[in-house]
Amino acid sequence: MTYENGSRLTLNNASPRCRCWSAIAACALTVAVGVAGCASKGVNDPSSKLAPEAAEIQPESASDDNELSPAPEDLRSQQEAAQEGIQSSVDETMLEKRREVTQEAVNALSKTQEALLLLEEDKPEEALEALAIVIGQLEIVLERDPGMAFAVTGAAVEVFDLLATLDSVQDVVNDARDALDDGEVQVARELLSALSSEAVVTVTGLPLATYPQAIKEIVPLIDAGKIEEAKQALSTALNTLVVTEYIVPLPIVRAQEMLAAAEVLAEKPGRSAEENSELASLLKNARYQIQLAEALGYGTEDSFAPVFEQIEEIEERTSDGKSGSGFFDKIKDNLSRAREAVFDRNSGE
Protein backbone atom coordinates (compact mmCIF):
# COMPACT_ATOMS: atom_id res chain seq x y z
CA MET A 1 0.00 0.00 0.00
CA THR A 2 1.76 3.19 -1.12
CA TYR A 3 0.75 6.66 0.00
CA GLU A 4 1.31 10.00 -1.68
CA ASN A 5 4.50 10.72 0.27
CA GLY A 6 6.07 7.44 -0.83
CA SER A 7 5.59 5.57 2.44
CA ARG A 8 4.45 1.97 2.18
CA LEU A 9 2.45 -0.18 4.56
CA THR A 10 2.89 -3.95 4.34
CA LEU A 11 0.78 -6.03 6.69
CA ASN A 12 1.93 -9.64 6.71
CA ASN A 13 5.05 -9.18 4.60
CA ALA A 14 6.74 -7.17 7.32
CA SER A 15 8.33 -8.84 10.31
CA PRO A 16 7.65 -6.73 13.40
CA ARG A 17 8.40 -8.43 16.68
CA CYS A 18 5.38 -9.41 18.69
CA ARG A 19 4.14 -9.64 22.25
CA CYS A 20 2.40 -12.91 23.13
CA TRP A 21 -0.07 -13.84 25.84
CA SER A 22 -0.96 -17.42 26.72
CA ALA A 23 -0.33 -18.98 23.30
CA ILE A 24 -1.82 -16.02 21.46
CA ALA A 25 0.30 -13.77 19.29
CA ALA A 26 -0.66 -10.21 18.48
CA CYS A 27 1.47 -8.17 16.08
CA ALA A 28 1.13 -4.44 15.75
CA LEU A 29 2.64 -2.58 12.84
CA THR A 30 2.21 1.16 13.06
CA VAL A 31 2.55 3.46 10.11
CA ALA A 32 1.80 7.10 10.80
CA VAL A 33 1.04 9.04 7.66
CA GLY A 34 0.45 12.73 8.24
CA VAL A 35 1.13 15.97 6.50
CA ALA A 36 4.72 15.99 7.70
CA GLY A 37 5.82 12.48 6.79
CA CYS A 38 5.80 8.85 7.85
CA ALA A 39 7.10 6.80 10.76
CA SER A 40 6.77 3.13 11.63
CA LYS A 41 7.31 0.96 14.68
CA GLY A 42 6.59 -2.54 15.90
CA VAL A 43 5.56 -3.90 19.30
CA ASN A 44 8.70 -5.26 20.91
CA ASP A 45 9.01 -7.93 23.58
CA PRO A 46 12.29 -9.90 23.49
CA SER A 47 10.73 -12.81 25.38
CA SER A 48 7.85 -13.28 22.96
CA LYS A 49 7.34 -16.23 20.66
CA LEU A 50 7.19 -15.78 16.91
CA ALA A 51 3.71 -14.83 15.85
CA PRO A 52 3.22 -17.57 13.22
CA GLU A 53 3.54 -20.22 15.94
CA ALA A 54 0.08 -19.30 17.15
CA ALA A 55 -1.36 -20.67 13.93
CA GLU A 56 -0.13 -24.12 14.88
CA ILE A 57 -2.53 -24.34 17.84
CA GLN A 58 -5.61 -26.33 16.86
CA PRO A 59 -8.81 -26.00 18.92
CA GLU A 60 -11.29 -28.78 19.46
CA SER A 61 -13.80 -29.21 16.68
CA ALA A 62 -17.42 -28.25 17.11
CA SER A 63 -20.52 -29.15 15.20
CA ASP A 64 -22.50 -25.91 15.59
CA ASP A 65 -21.62 -22.66 13.85
CA ASN A 66 -21.95 -20.66 17.05
CA GLU A 67 -19.41 -22.89 18.82
CA LEU A 68 -15.66 -23.05 18.27
CA SER A 69 -14.58 -24.69 15.02
CA PRO A 70 -11.16 -26.12 14.22
CA ALA A 71 -8.82 -23.87 12.28
CA PRO A 72 -8.97 -24.97 8.63
CA GLU A 73 -5.75 -26.53 7.39
CA ASP A 74 -5.56 -24.04 4.53
CA LEU A 75 -6.36 -21.00 6.72
CA ARG A 76 -2.96 -19.39 6.30
CA SER A 77 -3.00 -19.55 2.50
CA GLN A 78 -6.56 -18.24 2.37
CA GLN A 79 -5.63 -15.32 4.63
CA GLU A 80 -2.67 -14.48 2.43
CA ALA A 81 -4.92 -14.56 -0.62
CA ALA A 82 -7.21 -12.03 1.07
CA GLN A 83 -4.33 -9.72 1.97
CA GLU A 84 -4.54 -7.58 -1.16
CA GLY A 85 -8.18 -6.85 -0.39
CA ILE A 86 -7.31 -5.87 3.18
CA GLN A 87 -4.62 -3.49 2.00
CA SER A 88 -7.03 -2.00 -0.51
CA SER A 89 -9.69 -1.55 2.16
CA VAL A 90 -7.33 0.12 4.63
CA ASP A 91 -5.88 2.25 1.85
CA GLU A 92 -9.32 3.42 0.76
CA THR A 93 -10.29 4.42 4.30
CA MET A 94 -6.96 6.18 4.86
CA LEU A 95 -7.12 8.16 1.63
CA GLU A 96 -10.73 9.13 2.30
CA LYS A 97 -9.72 10.64 5.63
CA ARG A 98 -6.64 12.33 4.19
CA ARG A 99 -8.86 14.08 1.65
CA GLU A 100 -10.57 15.76 4.61
CA VAL A 101 -7.33 17.45 5.70
CA THR A 102 -7.72 21.24 5.64
CA GLN A 103 -4.46 22.91 4.66
CA GLU A 104 -5.32 26.14 6.50
CA ALA A 105 -5.82 24.13 9.69
CA VAL A 106 -2.48 22.40 9.12
CA ASN A 107 -0.85 25.81 8.75
CA ALA A 108 -2.60 27.07 11.89
CA LEU A 109 -1.42 24.12 13.94
CA SER A 110 2.15 24.51 12.67
CA LYS A 111 2.20 28.21 13.46
CA THR A 112 0.77 27.59 16.94
CA GLN A 113 3.64 25.23 17.65
CA GLU A 114 6.05 27.76 16.20
CA ALA A 115 4.63 30.51 18.43
CA LEU A 116 5.22 28.38 21.51
CA LEU A 117 8.84 27.79 20.51
CA LEU A 118 9.33 31.51 19.89
CA LEU A 119 8.04 32.30 23.37
CA GLU A 120 10.46 29.73 24.79
CA GLU A 121 13.22 31.62 22.95
CA ASP A 122 11.98 34.94 24.41
CA LYS A 123 10.82 36.30 21.06
CA PRO A 124 7.33 37.65 21.86
CA GLU A 125 7.04 39.87 18.77
CA GLU A 126 7.75 36.98 16.42
CA ALA A 127 5.31 34.83 18.42
CA LEU A 128 2.58 37.45 17.92
CA GLU A 129 3.23 37.41 14.18
CA ALA A 130 2.86 33.63 14.16
CA LEU A 131 -0.40 33.82 16.11
CA ALA A 132 -1.75 36.43 13.70
CA ILE A 133 -1.27 33.88 10.93
CA VAL A 134 -3.04 31.25 13.05
CA ILE A 135 -6.06 33.50 13.53
CA GLY A 136 -6.13 34.43 9.85
CA GLN A 137 -5.94 30.83 8.66
CA LEU A 138 -8.75 29.74 10.97
CA GLU A 139 -10.92 32.65 9.84
CA ILE A 140 -10.55 31.36 6.29
CA VAL A 141 -11.70 27.91 7.40
CA LEU A 142 -14.74 29.28 9.25
CA GLU A 143 -15.63 31.64 6.42
CA ARG A 144 -15.61 28.73 4.01
CA ASP A 145 -17.72 26.47 6.27
CA PRO A 146 -19.22 28.19 9.34
CA GLY A 147 -20.76 24.93 10.54
CA MET A 148 -17.53 22.92 10.59
CA ALA A 149 -17.01 21.36 14.03
CA PHE A 150 -13.32 20.64 13.66
CA ALA A 151 -10.74 21.10 10.93
CA VAL A 152 -8.74 17.97 10.08
CA THR A 153 -4.99 18.42 10.38
CA GLY A 154 -3.76 14.87 9.79
CA ALA A 155 -4.43 11.14 9.69
CA ALA A 156 -2.48 8.03 10.64
CA VAL A 157 -3.11 4.29 10.42
CA GLU A 158 -2.18 1.45 12.76
CA VAL A 159 -2.67 -2.18 11.79
CA PHE A 160 -2.98 -4.76 14.57
CA ASP A 161 -2.99 -8.17 12.91
CA LEU A 162 -3.85 -11.02 15.26
CA LEU A 163 -2.39 -14.44 14.52
CA ALA A 164 -4.40 -16.79 16.69
CA THR A 165 -7.03 -19.52 16.69
CA LEU A 166 -10.54 -19.37 18.10
CA ASP A 167 -9.47 -21.70 20.87
CA SER A 168 -6.56 -19.51 21.94
CA VAL A 169 -8.73 -16.39 21.83
CA GLN A 170 -11.28 -18.06 24.08
CA ASP A 171 -8.48 -19.15 26.43
CA VAL A 172 -7.38 -15.53 26.82
CA VAL A 173 -10.95 -14.38 27.41
CA ASN A 174 -11.38 -17.05 30.08
CA ASP A 175 -8.07 -16.09 31.69
CA ALA A 176 -9.18 -12.44 31.75
CA ARG A 177 -12.49 -13.40 33.37
CA ASP A 178 -10.62 -15.40 36.01
CA ALA A 179 -8.34 -12.43 36.64
CA LEU A 180 -11.32 -10.12 37.09
CA ASP A 181 -12.95 -12.60 39.47
CA ASP A 182 -9.74 -12.51 41.50
CA GLY A 183 -9.70 -8.71 41.51
CA GLU A 184 -6.65 -8.55 39.21
CA VAL A 185 -7.96 -5.81 36.96
CA GLN A 186 -4.60 -4.86 35.43
CA VAL A 187 -3.82 -8.49 34.58
CA ALA A 188 -7.17 -8.75 32.79
CA ARG A 189 -6.50 -5.47 31.02
CA GLU A 190 -3.14 -6.70 29.76
CA LEU A 191 -4.65 -9.95 28.53
CA LEU A 192 -7.53 -8.28 26.70
CA SER A 193 -5.25 -5.69 25.10
CA ALA A 194 -4.04 -8.46 22.76
CA LEU A 195 -7.51 -9.21 21.46
CA SER A 196 -7.74 -7.00 18.40
CA SER A 197 -7.42 -7.67 14.71
CA GLU A 198 -8.06 -4.36 13.06
CA ALA A 199 -6.81 -1.33 11.20
CA VAL A 200 -7.23 1.88 13.18
CA VAL A 201 -7.33 5.10 11.18
CA THR A 202 -6.81 8.02 13.58
CA VAL A 203 -7.86 11.50 12.47
CA THR A 204 -6.79 14.64 14.36
CA GLY A 205 -8.21 18.12 14.03
CA LEU A 206 -8.63 21.54 15.59
CA PRO A 207 -11.89 22.11 17.52
CA LEU A 208 -13.24 25.22 15.83
CA ALA A 209 -15.71 25.97 18.61
CA THR A 210 -12.89 26.69 21.08
CA TYR A 211 -9.46 26.80 19.41
CA PRO A 212 -9.70 30.16 17.55
CA GLN A 213 -10.98 31.95 20.65
CA ALA A 214 -8.29 30.38 22.82
CA ILE A 215 -5.60 31.69 20.45
CA LYS A 216 -7.13 35.18 20.43
CA GLU A 217 -7.08 35.28 24.24
CA ILE A 218 -3.34 34.53 24.26
CA VAL A 219 -2.45 37.71 22.31
CA PRO A 220 -3.22 40.16 25.18
CA LEU A 221 -1.22 37.96 27.56
CA ILE A 222 1.86 38.39 25.37
CA ASP A 223 1.18 42.13 24.99
CA ALA A 224 1.05 42.39 28.79
CA GLY A 225 4.35 40.57 29.14
CA LYS A 226 2.73 37.57 30.80
CA ILE A 227 4.88 35.14 28.84
CA GLU A 228 4.63 32.18 31.20
CA GLU A 229 0.84 32.41 31.19
CA ALA A 230 0.85 32.69 27.40
CA LYS A 231 3.05 29.60 27.06
CA GLN A 232 0.76 27.64 29.37
CA ALA A 233 -2.29 28.76 27.41
CA LEU A 234 -0.67 27.74 24.12
CA SER A 235 0.22 24.32 25.53
CA THR A 236 -3.36 23.90 26.71
CA ALA A 237 -4.72 24.84 23.28
CA LEU A 238 -2.43 22.33 21.59
CA ASN A 239 -3.69 19.64 23.96
CA THR A 240 -7.31 20.17 22.90
CA LEU A 241 -6.92 18.57 19.47
CA VAL A 242 -9.86 16.32 18.55
CA VAL A 243 -8.85 12.70 17.98
CA THR A 244 -11.26 10.33 16.22
CA GLU A 245 -10.63 6.64 15.55
CA TYR A 246 -12.16 4.67 12.68
CA ILE A 247 -11.94 0.88 13.03
CA VAL A 248 -11.69 -1.59 10.14
CA PRO A 249 -12.18 -5.14 11.54
CA LEU A 250 -9.80 -7.43 9.65
CA PRO A 251 -11.65 -10.75 10.18
CA ILE A 252 -14.77 -9.29 8.57
CA VAL A 253 -12.75 -7.88 5.68
CA ARG A 254 -11.07 -11.26 5.19
CA ALA A 255 -14.46 -12.97 5.16
CA GLN A 256 -15.69 -10.51 2.56
CA GLU A 257 -12.67 -11.21 0.35
CA MET A 258 -13.09 -14.97 0.68
CA LEU A 259 -16.78 -14.77 -0.13
CA ALA A 260 -16.06 -12.59 -3.17
CA ALA A 261 -13.74 -15.30 -4.50
CA ALA A 262 -16.31 -17.97 -3.63
CA GLU A 263 -19.04 -16.10 -5.50
CA VAL A 264 -17.04 -16.20 -8.73
CA LEU A 265 -16.76 -19.98 -8.43
CA ALA A 266 -20.39 -20.42 -7.37
CA GLU A 267 -21.56 -18.72 -10.57
CA LYS A 268 -19.42 -20.95 -12.77
CA PRO A 269 -21.27 -23.89 -14.36
CA GLY A 270 -19.46 -27.16 -14.85
CA ARG A 271 -16.87 -26.60 -12.13
CA SER A 272 -14.04 -29.08 -11.87
CA ALA A 273 -13.52 -31.21 -8.76
CA GLU A 274 -10.63 -28.92 -7.80
CA GLU A 275 -12.82 -25.83 -8.14
CA ASN A 276 -15.55 -27.45 -6.04
CA SER A 277 -12.95 -28.13 -3.36
CA GLU A 278 -11.72 -24.54 -3.51
CA LEU A 279 -15.27 -23.20 -3.22
CA ALA A 280 -15.91 -25.35 -0.15
CA SER A 281 -12.63 -24.21 1.35
CA LEU A 282 -13.43 -20.53 0.83
CA LEU A 283 -16.83 -20.88 2.48
CA LYS A 284 -15.30 -22.79 5.40
CA ASN A 285 -12.64 -20.14 5.91
CA ALA A 286 -15.18 -17.31 5.66
CA ARG A 287 -17.20 -19.00 8.41
CA TYR A 288 -14.06 -19.28 10.53
CA GLN A 289 -13.25 -15.58 10.06
CA ILE A 290 -16.74 -14.59 11.20
CA GLN A 291 -16.42 -16.83 14.25
CA LEU A 292 -13.13 -15.07 15.02
CA ALA A 293 -14.78 -11.68 14.53
CA GLU A 294 -17.50 -12.68 17.00
CA ALA A 295 -14.95 -13.99 19.52
CA LEU A 296 -13.07 -10.67 19.31
CA GLY A 297 -16.24 -8.66 19.86
CA TYR A 298 -16.69 -7.18 16.39
CA GLY A 299 -20.27 -8.36 16.48
CA THR A 300 -22.62 -10.38 18.63
CA GLU A 301 -24.02 -13.88 18.31
CA ASP A 302 -27.34 -12.37 17.24
CA SER A 303 -25.82 -10.07 14.64
CA PHE A 304 -23.76 -12.85 13.05
CA ALA A 305 -26.42 -15.60 13.24
CA PRO A 306 -27.89 -14.69 9.84
CA VAL A 307 -24.41 -14.78 8.30
CA PHE A 308 -23.80 -18.33 9.50
CA GLU A 309 -27.22 -19.35 8.20
CA GLN A 310 -26.48 -17.81 4.82
CA ILE A 311 -23.12 -19.58 4.54
CA GLU A 312 -24.88 -22.87 5.25
CA GLU A 313 -27.51 -22.03 2.63
CA ILE A 314 -24.81 -21.21 0.06
CA GLU A 315 -23.05 -24.48 0.81
CA GLU A 316 -26.28 -26.34 0.14
CA ARG A 317 -27.07 -24.42 -3.06
CA THR A 318 -23.57 -25.04 -4.47
CA SER A 319 -23.21 -28.66 -3.39
CA ASP A 320 -22.69 -31.39 -5.98
CA GLY A 321 -21.41 -28.85 -8.51
CA LYS A 322 -24.60 -26.76 -8.57
CA SER A 323 -24.16 -23.15 -9.70
CA GLY A 324 -26.12 -19.94 -9.95
CA SER A 325 -26.11 -16.22 -9.24
CA GLY A 326 -27.52 -14.11 -6.42
CA PHE A 327 -26.55 -16.63 -3.73
CA PHE A 328 -24.32 -14.09 -1.96
CA ASP A 329 -26.49 -10.96 -2.04
CA LYS A 330 -27.85 -11.24 1.50
CA ILE A 331 -24.57 -12.20 3.12
CA LYS A 332 -22.72 -9.34 1.44
CA ASP A 333 -25.28 -6.87 2.77
CA ASN A 334 -25.13 -8.33 6.28
CA LEU A 335 -21.33 -8.23 6.42
CA SER A 336 -21.26 -4.67 5.11
CA ARG A 337 -23.64 -3.61 7.87
CA ALA A 338 -21.60 -5.48 10.49
CA ARG A 339 -18.43 -3.78 9.33
CA GLU A 340 -20.04 -0.34 9.25
CA ALA A 341 -21.39 -0.87 12.78
CA VAL A 342 -17.86 -1.37 14.08
CA PHE A 343 -16.55 1.58 12.08
CA ASP A 344 -19.27 3.95 13.28
CA ARG A 345 -19.31 2.71 16.88
CA ASN A 346 -15.62 3.45 17.36
CA SER A 347 -15.63 6.76 15.49
CA GLY A 348 -18.48 8.05 17.61
CA GLU A 349 -20.59 8.80 14.58
TANORRA-V585659 format. One record per backbone hydrogen bond with DSSP energy under -0.5 kcal/mol. NH is the residue of the N-H (numbers start at 0). CO is the residue of the C=O. E is the energy in kcal/mol with one decimal. If there is no record, write none. Layout:
NH	CO	E
NH	CO	E
This chain:
2	6	-2.5
5	2	-2.1
8	0	-2.3
9	7	-0.5
18	25	-1.2
20	23	-2.2
23	20	-1.6
24	162	-1.2
25	18	-1.5
26	160	-1.7
28	158	-2.9
29	27	-0.5
29	40	-2.4
30	28	-0.5
30	156	-1.8
31	38	-2.7
32	30	-0.7
33	31	-0.6
33	36	-2.2
38	31	-1.2
40	29	-1.3
42	27	-1.2
44	42	-0.5
47	44	-2.2
52	49	-1.4
53	50	-2.1
54	51	-1.3
55	52	-1.7
56	53	-1.4
58	56	-0.6
66	63	-1.6
74	71	-1.7
77	73	-2.1
78	74	-2.5
79	75	-2.3
80	76	-1.9
81	77	-1.3
82	79	-1.0
85	81	-1.7
86	82	-2.7
87	83	-2.3
88	84	-2.2
89	85	-2.8
90	86	-2.6
91	87	-2.3
92	88	-2.0
93	89	-2.7
94	90	-2.7
95	91	-2.0
96	92	-1.9
97	93	-2.2
98	94	-1.8
99	96	-0.9
100	97	-1.4
101	151	-2.8
102	100	-0.6
105	101	-2.1
106	102	-2.6
107	103	-2.3
108	104	-2.6
109	105	-2.3
110	106	-2.5
111	107	-2.0
112	108	-2.1
113	109	-2.1
114	110	-2.5
115	111	-1.9
116	112	-1.9
117	113	-2.3
118	114	-2.1
119	115	-2.0
120	116	-1.5
121	118	-1.6
122	117	-2.5
126	122	-2.0
127	123	-2.3
128	124	-1.8
129	125	-2.0
130	126	-2.3
131	127	-2.0
132	128	-1.5
133	129	-1.8
134	130	-2.6
135	131	-2.2
136	132	-2.8
137	133	-2.2
138	134	-1.9
139	135	-1.5
140	136	-1.7
141	137	-2.5
142	138	-2.3
143	139	-2.0
144	140	-2.0
147	144	-2.0
150	205	-2.1
151	99	-0.5
151	149	-0.6
152	203	-2.8
153	203	-1.4
154	32	-0.6
155	201	-2.1
156	30	-1.8
157	199	-2.2
158	28	-2.4
159	157	-0.5
159	197	-3.3
160	26	-1.7
160	158	-0.7
161	159	-0.7
162	24	-2.0
163	161	-0.8
168	164	-2.3
169	165	-2.5
170	166	-2.1
171	167	-2.0
172	168	-2.3
173	169	-2.6
174	170	-2.5
175	171	-2.6
176	172	-2.3
177	173	-2.5
178	174	-2.3
179	175	-2.3
180	176	-2.5
181	177	-1.6
182	179	-1.6
183	178	-3.1
184	182	-1.4
187	183	-2.1
188	184	-2.5
189	185	-2.2
190	186	-2.2
191	187	-2.7
192	188	-1.5
193	190	-1.4
194	191	-1.5
195	193	-2.0
197	159	-1.7
198	247	-2.3
199	157	-3.6
200	198	-0.6
200	245	-2.8
201	155	-2.7
201	199	-0.7
202	200	-0.5
202	243	-3.0
203	153	-2.4
204	241	-1.7
205	150	-2.4
207	148	-1.8
207	205	-0.9
208	148	-0.7
209	206	-1.2
210	206	-3.0
213	209	-2.2
214	210	-2.1
215	211	-2.1
216	212	-2.0
217	213	-0.6
217	214	-1.1
218	214	-0.9
218	215	-0.5
219	215	-0.7
220	216	-0.5
221	217	-1.8
222	218	-2.4
223	219	-1.9
224	221	-1.6
225	220	-2.6
226	224	-1.8
229	225	-2.1
230	226	-2.7
231	227	-2.2
232	228	-2.3
233	229	-2.4
234	230	-2.4
235	231	-2.2
236	232	-2.3
237	233	-2.4
238	234	-1.2
239	236	-1.6
240	237	-0.7
241	204	-2.9
243	202	-2.7
244	345	-0.6
245	200	-2.4
247	198	-2.8
248	246	-0.6
249	196	-1.9
249	247	-0.6
250	196	-0.7
252	248	-1.8
253	249	-3.0
254	250	-2.2
255	251	-2.3
256	252	-2.3
257	253	-2.6
258	254	-2.5
259	255	-1.9
260	256	-1.9
261	257	-2.2
262	258	-2.3
263	259	-1.3
264	260	-1.4
265	261	-2.7
266	262	-1.6
267	264	-1.4
268	266	-0.6
270	267	-0.5
275	271	-2.4
276	272	-2.0
277	273	-2.1
278	274	-2.5
279	275	-2.2
280	276	-2.2
281	277	-2.5
282	278	-2.1
283	279	-2.2
284	280	-2.6
285	281	-2.2
286	282	-2.2
287	283	-2.0
288	284	-2.3
289	285	-2.0
290	286	-2.3
291	287	-2.2
292	288	-2.4
293	289	-2.5
294	290	-2.4
295	291	-1.9
296	293	-1.3
297	292	-2.8
303	299	-2.0
304	300	-1.2
305	301	-0.6
307	303	-2.0
308	304	-2.1
309	305	-2.3
310	306	-2.2
311	307	-2.1
312	308	-2.1
313	309	-2.5
314	310	-2.6
315	311	-1.8
316	312	-2.4
317	313	-1.6
318	315	-0.8
320	317	-0.8
321	318	-1.8
323	265	-1.8
328	325	-0.9
331	327	-2.2
332	328	-1.8
333	329	-2.5
334	330	-2.3
335	331	-2.0
336	332	-2.2
337	333	-2.2
338	334	-2.5
339	335	-2.4
340	336	-2.1
341	337	-1.5
342	338	-2.2
343	339	-3.0
344	340	-2.3
345	341	-1.9
346	342	-1.1
347	343	-1.1
348	343	-1.3
